[in-house]
Amino acid sequence: MEVDVLEFKVPIENNKTLFVWDIQPSHTQDQVYIRLLDVFSSFGPLYLLKVSPNSAPNPPGFYALIKFYSAAQASKALRQTDGRTLFQNSPLKVRLGSRQTPHFLSDSSRPLSHACCLELADHCLGFNGWTSDIITLKELTNEEEKERGEEDDEGGGRWRRLKFGCLLQLSFPHHGQTTRAAAVVEDSFTCSGPDVLLQKRCRLQKMVREKALVQAFTTVLLILLGNGKVMVELKQTSDEFLPEQMEGVLQVNEFSWSEFAADEELDHKHPEDC
């Protein structure tokens, strides 16, 4: 049985990248994008689809760059689209990426953005195939920073530094898998009024929730089976944390992890905006 493994990281491999040429100028660039998206997304979720006009001295028309998360899906798309007319009168030319990946990127594991994580998880598992629960979300600004925030700066505003930490649990109920991740975010700014402070708090709370969710997804492997089924495996056990995940939380205000995590439990299907 054919098996493919998807990770929640930016795909950079050549065997996941397709180039499409000989796209006629009979459609606009936006129309070409929509038609290519309709064709190639039928083979699997796409990380990137970019359509560009041909440059001189090439004839008028377009070319496209398409990145899949799955090498097997990219290969299948290549076999079934190369030399086909699809949405135009003449056949398209489709090829796998041939550029060599730079050495410093060959082992890259840059995580996906928050939006891409949601899109990939929902596509492969369905909207109800996973849940994220915020165990605790806490402000970690220390007393010294709060006191300094009471002093006006030269511009008449108050200098503030805010820091928030979040512990989040990511679950896959149909697969019996659960993982956790922690994140910390901070920002320094001049506060000119209560509205500015409120906006910053809401923004940082949203950022730390999203960062924790992205971190949790980095431990997840989606295993695509040839029969269309999807399995979920984890790279680490649910209670393991990388040192860099824990360091910021453990050192702020000399909190112990149990003190940080025991404040409150907030359950969310998908983290919502503040």
Disulfide bonds with the S-S distance in Angstrom:
none
